[in-house]
Amino acid sequence: MSEDQDDFLDILKDPHAFLQQSKLLKKSSDLLQSYLMDLIYFSEVNMHDKQNDYRETQLALMKSHLLLLGLAFENLIKGISVLLFNDFSSFNELKQKYWKISKGHEIYQLAQNIGIILNEQESFLLDRLEQFILWAGRYPTPTTKEVYLTNFIYNNKLWFLRTDPEVSNMLFDRLIRDYFEK
């Protein structure tokens, strides 16, 4: 194995590299969330003023915030998997043997596959964030009508909920505490 390949594997096997990336993404997400919450509050206070149309800005902030939050959780959960299962010798082995997910971004399924216990709110949050990673934070539609109908029309998973900040912060902190601060 070449020195470059060794370096790559060393980084891939370092759960703290994933943790650091997740914290950076979470910080970016939190900044957008703060601005989004301010706009939501301001638009509710000034609903009578039709000149204060913040919908497009709110939508942009919401999608960006939830995409970055999803990526933060993806890195955190993958870091936990590397912490728990460090006997792999390649990325493909890690993905196939432990993650057992097809696209690499299915964070809800990944969390379940590596044994992370989630309550109902946490499960719903990760399931929704997964949609923003896979398509809703990047494209106008998913690649299939079934995914669109399941996640948008029938279940309305593509919105920012007022409980998101508390649920996401508690879950993020719990995962760090339970797995990295033992």
Backbone as CSV, one residue per row, in Angstrom:
resi,resn,N_x,N_y,N_z,CA_x,CA_y,CA_z,C_x,C_y,C_z
1,MET,0.847,-1.172,0.000,0.000,0.000,0.000,0.895,1.238,0.000
2,SER,0.554,2.230,-0.820,1.352,3.448,-0.913,1.148,4.323,0.322
3,GLU,2.047,5.287,0.491,1.943,6.211,1.616,0.661,7.035,1.543
4,ASP,0.249,7.433,0.327,-0.998,8.186,0.164,-2.205,7.361,0.595
5,GLN,-2.186,6.067,0.227,-3.286,5.190,0.621,-3.313,5.003,2.132
6,ASP,-2.126,4.905,2.744,-2.049,4.797,4.202,-2.628,6.039,4.863
7,ASP,-2.272,7.215,4.346,-2.793,8.469,4.896,-4.314,8.531,4.779
8,PHE,-4.828,8.137,3.617,-6.276,8.135,3.400,-6.965,7.233,4.409
9,LEU,-6.443,6.013,4.588,-7.046,5.062,5.512,-6.937,5.556,6.958
10,ASP,-5.821,6.200,7.288,-5.668,6.757,8.642,-6.749,7.799,8.925
11,ILE,-7.010,8.658,7.953,-8.054,9.680,8.130,-9.435,9.021,8.187
12,LEU,-9.680,8.075,7.294,-10.964,7.373,7.260,-11.229,6.642,8.573
13,LYS,-10.166,6.141,9.208,-10.319,5.389,10.454,-10.291,6.278,11.694
14,ASP,-10.217,7.577,11.511,-10.159,8.498,12.646,-11.557,9.043,12.952
15,PRO,-12.220,8.515,13.979,-13.574,8.986,14.284,-13.604,10.471,14.656
16,HIS,-12.500,10.987,15.181,-12.471,12.396,15.571,-12.408,13.331,14.363
17,ALA,-11.928,12.837,13.233,-11.983,13.639,11.999,-13.446,13.830,11.576
18,PHE,-14.237,12.769,11.700,-15.672,12.862,11.410,-16.363,13.775,12.416
19,LEU,-15.972,13.644,13.691,-16.558,14.476,14.733,-16.279,15.952,14.466
20,GLN,-15.027,16.282,14.128,-14.674,17.669,13.860,-15.469,18.228,12.674
21,GLN,-15.580,17.442,11.614,-16.348,17.885,10.444,-17.810,18.081,10.811
22,SER,-18.351,17.189,11.638,-19.757,17.316,12.037,-19.975,18.589,12.857
23,LYS,-19.030,18.920,13.727,-19.159,20.139,14.531,-19.092,21.397,13.664
24,LEU,-18.240,21.388,12.653,-18.154,22.544,11.746,-19.455,22.716,10.968
25,LEU,-19.986,21.623,10.459,-21.250,21.684,9.726,-22.396,22.116,10.641
26,LYS,-22.405,21.630,11.865,-23.448,22.010,12.829,-23.363,23.496,13.148
27,LYS,-22.154,24.019,13.284,-21.984,25.452,13.562,-22.544,26.283,12.409
28,SER,-22.253,25.898,11.179,-22.797,26.603,10.010,-24.325,26.515,9.987
29,SER,-24.829,25.334,10.273,-26.273,25.124,10.320,-26.915,25.985,11.402
30,ASP,-26.283,26.060,12.561,-26.822,26.863,13.666,-26.898,28.347,13.314
31,LEU,-25.904,28.838,12.581,-25.929,30.245,12.162,-27.123,30.518,11.246
32,LEU,-27.357,29.624,10.308,-28.517,29.772,9.425,-29.827,29.641,10.206
33,GLN,-29.852,28.713,11.146,-31.053,28.519,11.960,-31.382,29.777,12.759
34,SER,-30.382,30.413,13.307,-30.599,31.635,14.080,-31.228,32.728,13.213
35,TYR,-30.688,32.894,12.034,-31.224,33.889,11.107,-32.643,33.507,10.678
36,LEU,-32.856,32.235,10.425,-34.182,31.745,10.043,-35.201,32.011,11.149
37,MET,-34.834,31.715,12.384,-35.759,31.946,13.508,-36.099,33.429,13.645
38,ASP,-35.115,34.292,13.434,-35.374,35.736,13.473,-36.374,36.141,12.397
39,LEU,-36.187,35.611,11.189,-37.107,35.947,10.101,-38.508,35.406,10.355
40,ILE,-38.591,34.209,10.892,-39.904,33.631,11.191,-40.621,34.498,12.219
41,TYR,-39.914,34.870,13.271,-40.512,35.719,14.299,-40.915,37.067,13.704
42,PHE,-40.038,37.677,12.938,-40.318,38.984,12.361,-41.521,38.924,11.421
43,SER,-41.616,37.894,10.606,-42.741,37.806,9.674,-44.050,37.532,10.402
44,GLU,-44.002,36.802,11.539,-45.222,36.576,12.313,-45.692,37.865,12.977
45,VAL,-44.761,38.651,13.467,-45.098,39.921,14.122,-45.646,40.920,13.115
46,ASN,-45.148,40.863,11.884,-45.520,41.843,10.861,-46.352,41.227,9.734
47,MET,-47.192,40.254,10.048,-47.980,39.572,9.012,-48.915,40.514,8.267
48,HIS,-49.349,41.556,8.902,-50.275,42.484,8.259,-49.589,43.315,7.176
49,ASP,-48.287,43.387,7.191,-47.535,44.211,6.242,-47.153,43.368,5.023
50,LYS,-47.870,43.508,3.949,-47.644,42.709,2.742,-46.307,43.015,2.069
51,GLN,-45.682,44.155,2.414,-44.379,44.473,1.822,-43.272,43.608,2.423
52,ASN,-43.523,42.994,3.561,-42.530,42.161,4.226,-42.696,40.700,3.807
53,ASP,-42.436,40.423,2.559,-42.561,39.064,2.050,-41.206,38.364,2.182
54,TYR,-41.079,37.546,3.188,-39.810,36.870,3.479,-39.836,35.396,3.082
55,ARG,-40.882,34.979,2.417,-41.036,33.544,2.107,-39.848,32.962,1.361
56,GLU,-39.390,33.621,0.338,-38.272,33.078,-0.448,-36.994,32.992,0.395
57,THR,-36.731,34.012,1.181,-35.551,33.995,2.043,-35.684,32.910,3.107
58,GLN,-36.866,32.783,3.693,-37.087,31.742,4.694,-36.885,30.351,4.097
59,LEU,-37.403,30.140,2.896,-37.260,28.848,2.236,-35.791,28.540,1.947
60,ALA,-35.061,29.536,1.468,-33.630,29.346,1.192,-32.869,29.010,2.467
61,LEU,-33.149,29.740,3.527,-32.483,29.480,4.801,-32.862,28.109,5.368
62,MET,-34.142,27.767,5.274,-34.603,26.490,5.794,-33.923,25.327,5.085
63,LYS,-33.926,25.370,3.758,-33.332,24.273,2.999,-31.833,24.156,3.267
64,SER,-31.142,25.286,3.303,-29.699,25.267,3.560,-29.405,24.785,4.976
65,HIS,-30.169,25.286,5.931,-29.991,24.878,7.333,-30.192,23.375,7.483
66,LEU,-31.285,22.840,6.943,-31.580,21.421,7.117,-30.609,20.534,6.338
67,LEU,-30.131,20.991,5.202,-29.105,20.249,4.469,-27.829,20.163,5.306
68,LEU,-27.364,21.298,5.816,-26.136,21.301,6.617,-26.309,20.524,7.921
69,LEU,-27.470,20.636,8.533,-27.731,19.870,9.754,-27.716,18.375,9.451
70,GLY,-28.311,17.999,8.334,-28.280,16.593,7.929,-26.859,16.100,7.693
71,LEU,-26.053,16.912,7.034,-24.656,16.535,6.794,-23.863,16.464,8.096
72,ALA,-24.198,17.327,9.053,-23.549,17.272,10.368,-23.863,15.936,11.047
73,PHE,-25.127,15.539,11.022,-25.503,14.253,11.609,-24.906,13.090,10.831
74,GLU,-24.833,13.209,9.526,-24.226,12.142,8.730,-22.775,11.923,9.159
75,ASN,-22.016,13.004,9.299,-20.626,12.877,9.732,-20.531,12.343,11.158
76,LEU,-21.393,12.805,12.032,-21.368,12.347,13.418,-21.676,10.853,13.495
77,ILE,-22.715,10.420,12.818,-23.105,9.000,12.847,-22.035,8.135,12.190
78,LYS,-21.463,8.595,11.099,-20.382,7.830,10.461,-19.148,7.792,11.356
79,GLY,-18.882,8.879,12.075,-17.783,8.880,13.033,-18.017,7.865,14.142
80,ILE,-19.242,7.757,14.608,-19.585,6.763,15.624,-19.361,5.364,15.071
81,SER,-19.744,5.153,13.821,-19.549,3.823,13.224,-18.070,3.477,13.136
82,VAL,-17.227,4.445,12.808,-15.775,4.212,12.740,-15.235,3.934,14.139
83,LEU,-15.775,4.614,15.134,-15.373,4.387,16.519,-15.724,2.967,16.963
84,LEU,-16.906,2.512,16.579,-17.376,1.189,16.987,-16.761,0.046,16.183
85,PHE,-16.545,0.267,14.902,-16.106,-0.798,14.000,-14.864,-0.342,13.249
86,ASN,-13.721,-0.473,13.858,-12.504,0.079,13.261,-11.638,-0.978,12.595
87,ASP,-12.182,-2.156,12.322,-11.385,-3.235,11.754,-11.524,-3.365,10.228
88,PHE,-11.933,-2.312,9.562,-12.084,-2.346,8.107,-10.773,-1.930,7.445
89,SER,-10.621,-2.333,6.181,-9.381,-1.989,5.461,-9.628,-1.142,4.223
90,SER,-10.895,-0.812,3.967,-11.211,0.055,2.834,-12.560,0.720,3.076
91,PHE,-12.807,1.789,2.352,-14.086,2.482,2.453,-15.220,1.554,2.046
92,ASN,-15.042,0.807,0.965,-16.108,-0.097,0.506,-16.443,-1.148,1.551
93,GLU,-15.425,-1.652,2.244,-15.680,-2.633,3.294,-16.494,-2.009,4.428
94,LEU,-16.123,-0.805,4.830,-16.863,-0.089,5.879,-18.318,0.094,5.467
95,LYS,-18.525,0.546,4.248,-19.879,0.816,3.755,-20.712,-0.465,3.661
96,GLN,-20.130,-1.513,3.115,-20.891,-2.741,2.896,-21.065,-3.574,4.161
97,LYS,-20.013,-3.667,4.967,-20.043,-4.542,6.140,-20.789,-3.928,7.320
98,TYR,-20.629,-2.624,7.525,-21.190,-2.007,8.719,-22.325,-1.022,8.430
99,TRP,-22.170,-0.196,7.418,-23.210,0.790,7.153,-24.433,0.143,6.535
100,LYS,-24.237,-0.735,5.579,-25.321,-1.472,4.924,-26.386,-0.536,4.349
101,ILE,-25.932,0.515,3.692,-26.835,1.463,3.037,-26.404,1.609,1.593
102,SER,-27.340,1.905,0.725,-27.048,1.892,-0.710,-26.351,3.154,-1.214
103,LYS,-26.850,4.324,-0.841,-26.320,5.559,-1.416,-25.250,6.215,-0.548
104,GLY,-25.191,5.839,0.719,-24.206,6.424,1.616,-24.720,7.586,2.429
105,HIS,-25.946,8.038,2.176,-26.490,9.198,2.881,-27.740,8.886,3.705
106,GLU,-28.092,7.641,3.804,-29.308,7.249,4.510,-29.039,7.245,6.015
107,ILE,-29.049,8.430,6.631,-28.598,8.566,8.014,-29.519,7.886,9.022
108,TYR,-30.798,7.870,8.759,-31.721,7.202,9.684,-31.440,5.702,9.696
109,GLN,-31.335,5.102,8.525,-31.048,3.668,8.428,-29.661,3.356,8.971
110,LEU,-28.686,4.207,8.685,-27.322,4.014,9.186,-27.308,4.009,10.713
111,ALA,-27.996,4.957,11.325,-28.056,5.012,12.789,-28.637,3.708,13.342
112,GLN,-29.695,3.229,12.722,-30.291,1.962,13.163,-29.321,0.800,12.966
113,ASN,-28.651,0.769,11.818,-27.759,-0.343,11.502,-26.581,-0.456,12.455
114,ILE,-26.132,0.663,13.014,-24.979,0.588,13.922,-25.405,0.577,15.390
115,GLY,-26.713,0.523,15.642,-27.201,0.329,16.999,-27.479,1.579,17.806
116,ILE,-27.610,2.734,17.158,-27.954,3.956,17.883,-29.444,3.919,18.226
117,ILE,-29.745,4.107,19.496,-31.130,4.099,19.964,-31.697,5.517,19.804
118,LEU,-32.835,5.605,19.150,-33.482,6.901,18.895,-34.922,6.869,19.386
119,ASN,-35.379,7.988,19.936,-36.794,8.070,20.271,-37.567,8.481,19.013
120,GLU,-38.872,8.622,19.143,-39.721,8.914,17.977,-39.375,10.260,17.323
121,GLN,-39.174,11.299,18.138,-38.829,12.617,17.586,-37.480,12.594,16.883
122,GLU,-36.507,11.920,17.475,-35.173,11.829,16.877,-35.211,11.049,15.571
123,SER,-35.974,9.972,15.557,-36.125,9.168,14.335,-36.748,9.999,13.217
124,PHE,-37.801,10.734,13.557,-38.473,11.566,12.563,-37.542,12.666,12.053
125,LEU,-36.772,13.257,12.951,-35.806,14.283,12.544,-34.791,13.714,11.555
126,LEU,-34.163,12.587,11.885,-33.152,12.010,10.983,-33.765,11.582,9.662
127,ASP,-34.957,11.041,9.706,-35.652,10.647,8.480,-35.878,11.873,7.583
128,ARG,-36.298,12.977,8.185,-36.517,14.209,7.413,-35.196,14.787,6.900
129,LEU,-34.189,14.833,7.761,-32.893,15.385,7.339,-32.304,14.579,6.180
130,GLU,-32.540,13.281,6.212,-32.064,12.422,5.129,-32.607,12.898,3.778
131,GLN,-33.851,13.323,3.743,-34.444,13.800,2.493,-33.751,15.076,2.002
132,PHE,-33.314,15.922,2.937,-32.603,17.136,2.541,-31.211,16.824,2.025
133,ILE,-30.569,15.788,2.574,-29.260,15.374,2.073,-29.409,14.761,0.675
134,LEU,-30.372,13.879,0.543,-30.534,13.141,-0.715,-31.044,14.019,-1.854
135,TRP,-31.991,14.923,-1.565,-32.522,15.705,-2.685,-33.131,17.053,-2.285
136,ALA,-33.894,17.138,-1.218,-34.686,18.342,-0.941,-33.843,19.586,-0.680
137,GLY,-32.611,19.412,-0.221,-31.725,20.546,-0.015,-30.918,20.904,-1.241
138,ARG,-31.078,20.117,-2.321,-30.246,20.316,-3.511,-31.018,20.414,-4.825
139,TYR,-32.138,19.732,-4.915,-32.864,19.643,-6.185,-34.335,19.995,-5.991
140,PRO,-35.046,20.340,-7.069,-36.479,20.654,-6.924,-37.343,19.418,-6.690
141,THR,-36.883,18.252,-7.155,-37.638,17.011,-6.959,-36.664,15.857,-6.768
142,PRO,-37.142,14.780,-6.145,-36.325,13.569,-6.087,-36.331,12.886,-7.455
143,THR,-35.655,11.771,-7.550,-35.550,11.089,-8.845,-36.775,10.245,-9.188
144,THR,-37.646,9.999,-8.196,-38.851,9.220,-8.497,-40.093,9.896,-7.919
145,LYS,-41.207,9.644,-8.571,-42.489,10.176,-8.112,-42.864,9.587,-6.762
146,GLU,-42.536,8.310,-6.529,-42.871,7.649,-5.274,-42.192,8.329,-4.087
147,VAL,-40.924,8.688,-4.246,-40.205,9.372,-3.171,-40.838,10.733,-2.918
148,TYR,-41.203,11.421,-3.970,-41.852,12.730,-3.827,-43.177,12.602,-3.076
149,LEU,-44.004,11.654,-3.491,-45.308,11.473,-2.863,-45.170,11.046,-1.404
150,THR,-44.260,10.119,-1.133,-44.064,9.616,0.222,-43.556,10.688,1.167
151,ASN,-42.624,11.501,0.721,-41.964,12.438,1.623,-42.547,13.839,1.626
152,PHE,-43.243,14.196,0.598,-43.756,15.563,0.536,-45.273,15.594,0.622
153,ILE,-45.919,14.925,-0.278,-47.378,14.993,-0.361,-48.043,14.262,0.807
154,TYR,-47.661,12.996,1.069,-48.352,12.197,2.079,-47.866,12.453,3.506
155,ASN,-46.595,12.724,3.685,-46.047,12.830,5.033,-45.488,14.203,5.392
156,ASN,-45.398,15.084,4.435,-44.954,16.452,4.667,-43.678,16.530,5.515
157,LYS,-42.647,15.807,5.097,-41.390,15.753,5.834,-40.449,16.908,5.514
158,LEU,-40.835,17.780,4.627,-39.880,18.752,4.101,-40.034,20.142,4.686
159,TRP,-40.315,20.239,5.977,-40.471,21.536,6.600,-39.650,21.626,7.867
160,PHE,-39.375,22.837,8.239,-38.707,23.131,9.495,-39.780,23.133,10.579
161,LEU,-39.578,22.362,11.622,-40.523,22.317,12.729,-39.976,23.118,13.902
162,ARG,-40.860,23.713,14.647,-40.422,24.515,15.804,-39.663,23.677,16.827
163,THR,-39.879,22.380,16.822,-39.175,21.497,17.756,-37.793,21.093,17.252
164,ASP,-37.496,21.357,15.991,-36.216,20.930,15.412,-34.995,21.406,16.192
165,PRO,-34.916,22.696,16.576,-33.707,23.129,17.284,-33.455,22.344,18.569
166,GLU,-34.484,22.169,19.374,-34.307,21.453,20.631,-33.981,19.981,20.403
167,VAL,-34.731,19.334,19.530,-34.515,17.912,19.262,-33.129,17.684,18.670
168,SER,-32.742,18.493,17.693,-31.443,18.299,17.051,-30.291,18.582,18.011
169,ASN,-30.403,19.639,18.812,-29.330,19.949,19.763,-29.192,18.859,20.816
170,MET,-30.310,18.382,21.333,-30.255,17.331,22.352,-29.675,16.041,21.778
171,LEU,-30.089,15.677,20.572,-29.577,14.453,19.952,-28.088,14.595,19.638
172,PHE,-27.705,15.699,19.064,-26.294,15.922,18.705,-25.420,15.833,19.969
173,ASP,-25.826,16.531,21.008,-25.053,16.517,22.261,-25.025,15.132,22.899
174,ARG,-26.151,14.438,22.858,-26.214,13.087,23.446,-25.299,12.122,22.724
175,LEU,-25.290,12.181,21.404,-24.438,11.268,20.646,-22.955,11.530,20.921
176,ILE,-22.591,12.787,21.002,-21.193,13.111,21.327,-20.861,12.613,22.732
177,ARG,-21.722,12.897,23.676,-21.494,12.494,25.068,-21.426,10.967,25.191
178,ASP,-22.377,10.269,24.574,-22.463,8.807,24.723,-21.338,8.062,24.017
179,TYR,-20.841,8.613,22.931,-19.859,7.855,22.152,-18.442,8.432,22.184
180,PHE,-18.304,9.730,22.301,-16.973,10.319,22.222,-16.426,10.784,23.580
181,GLU,-17.293,10.927,24.570,-16.843,11.441,25.854,-16.952,10.397,26.961
182,LYS,-16.863,9.146,26.607,-16.950,8.069,27.598,-15.710,8.050,28.470
